[in-house]
Amino acid sequence: MSLPASLYSSRLRWDLAPNRLTRLLDERRSAGAALLDLTESNPTAAGFAYPSHQILAALADPRALSYQPAAAGMPSARAAVSKDYYSGRVDPGRILLTASTSEAYAFVFKLLADPGDEVLVPRPSYPLFDFLAALEAVRVVQYPLVYHSAWSIDFDALAGSITPRSRAIVLVNPNNPTGSFLKQSELGPLIALAREHNLALISDEVFSDYGLHPDQPLVHSLTAVTDVLTFCLSGLSKVAALPQLKLGWIVTGGPARECEQAFQRLELIADTYLSVGAPVQLAAPVLLGLRTRLQDQILARVRANRAFLASQLGPRSPWRLLETEGGWYAILEAPRIQSEEEWVLSLLANDGVLVQPGFFFDFEREAFLVLSLLTPEDVFHEGVRRILARAPLT
Ligand SMILES: Cc1ncc(COP(=O)(O)O)c(C=O)c1O
């Protein structure tokens, strides 16, 4: 007798069991333990001063009471992204609005890939790729970033992972959690590779305003690429620290004809869902105008927390802080006296400090701890002191 077919698709592995860290965290929380959370990535929960009245007033535009669907987004909101975010360098005709950057990925994957096709994604990087791709029945193939006092793309490995089913190279610029930007010297080889293999480039630029070294030769955006079909993704969630308002976008670029064809197809996909709400689109000019107020606070916090962490590590420290060029995270290499998982579990159980293990981001080897630099400074300082005390100077 054959087994009954599952009710559920096999797009995801549907592994709903919590991992050891989540189980321990639930236990600690239900026991009422005071925790120092060094993983906070939600800017609205990190103690920043939001101009609340202006945000709420912008969302109360009476025009939101009428429904005027537009597949690529309201012309006024697309114009605002063009003018207020890209300073007019990107034509609004190339901008398509989405409810989030995650949805932007889903649209671009639907556009480019058939079930079973592949997208190349960096490693280490953002863990949501596995889900975003799997939900579109697309396979993720990782290419390595290598660290030699800065992170860079391993081009040989990238070229070696291309197959006839590859459709796109994804880069996260700057990457999460390594904070590494694409180097100017990497842009040419990347475009050449994409051209040679007829691949699109997908550039996730959500953190690109959070660079720490404006004078370094880094590529902040791929919106000006004209040689290959390119999709640059971003949104209010990081740009204006407003993830709850749900507004993202895709900038399509590349050779004029391909760009136009891709845009028309994206519009058809977006028209199927019409997922972006009217209030946030009408508020877009105001929200984008307010972004530097949030970005300045975030950058100040990120810099201060990073400087504090660096100041705690002398030349004889068994810990190592990896270099970065931007983003919201610090990567701390822990002494290999125990595994990454043991580090994270013991810090939580014994010290009440919550950090993320490198394996959440698929680091090639152990032991790395990922710390959110958005963490309020007092919590960050105490958390760092407790972590470092677990392996003091030898
Ligand atoms: C690199 C990266 N891309 C995309 C996203 C998702 O952004 P959104 O909230 O716009 O879906 C995140 C969220 O943390 C991220 O870290």
The ligand as a MOL file (V3000), in Angstrom:
LIG
                    3D

  0  0  0     0  0            999 V3000
M  V30 BEGIN CTAB
M  V30 COUNTS 16 16 0 0 0
M  V30 BEGIN ATOM
M  V30 1 C 20.6430 41.8210 3.9310 0
M  V30 2 C 19.1640 41.9560 4.1340 0
M  V30 3 N 18.3580 42.0260 3.0730 0
M  V30 4 C 17.0240 42.1560 3.2120 0
M  V30 5 C 16.4360 42.2160 4.4500 0
M  V30 6 C 14.9440 42.2910 4.5640 0
M  V30 7 O 14.4950 43.5690 4.4470 0
M  V30 8 P 12.9210 43.8780 4.4270 0
M  V30 9 O 12.5240 44.1400 5.8290 0
M  V30 10 O 12.8250 45.0830 3.5380 0
M  V30 11 O 12.2570 42.6810 3.8410 0
M  V30 12 C 17.2420 42.1490 5.5890 0
M  V30 13 C 16.6360 42.1870 6.9350 0
M  V30 14 O 17.2890 42.0510 7.9400 0
M  V30 15 C 18.6370 42.0140 5.4340 0
M  V30 16 O 19.4510 41.9140 6.4930 0
M  V30 END ATOM
M  V30 BEGIN BOND
M  V30 1 1 1 2
M  V30 2 1 2 3
M  V30 3 2 2 15
M  V30 4 2 3 4
M  V30 5 1 4 5
M  V30 6 1 5 6
M  V30 7 2 5 12
M  V30 8 1 6 7
M  V30 9 1 7 8
M  V30 10 2 8 9
M  V30 11 1 8 10
M  V30 12 1 8 11
M  V30 13 1 12 13
M  V30 14 1 12 15
M  V30 15 2 13 14
M  V30 16 1 15 16
M  V30 END BOND
M  V30 END CTAB
M  END
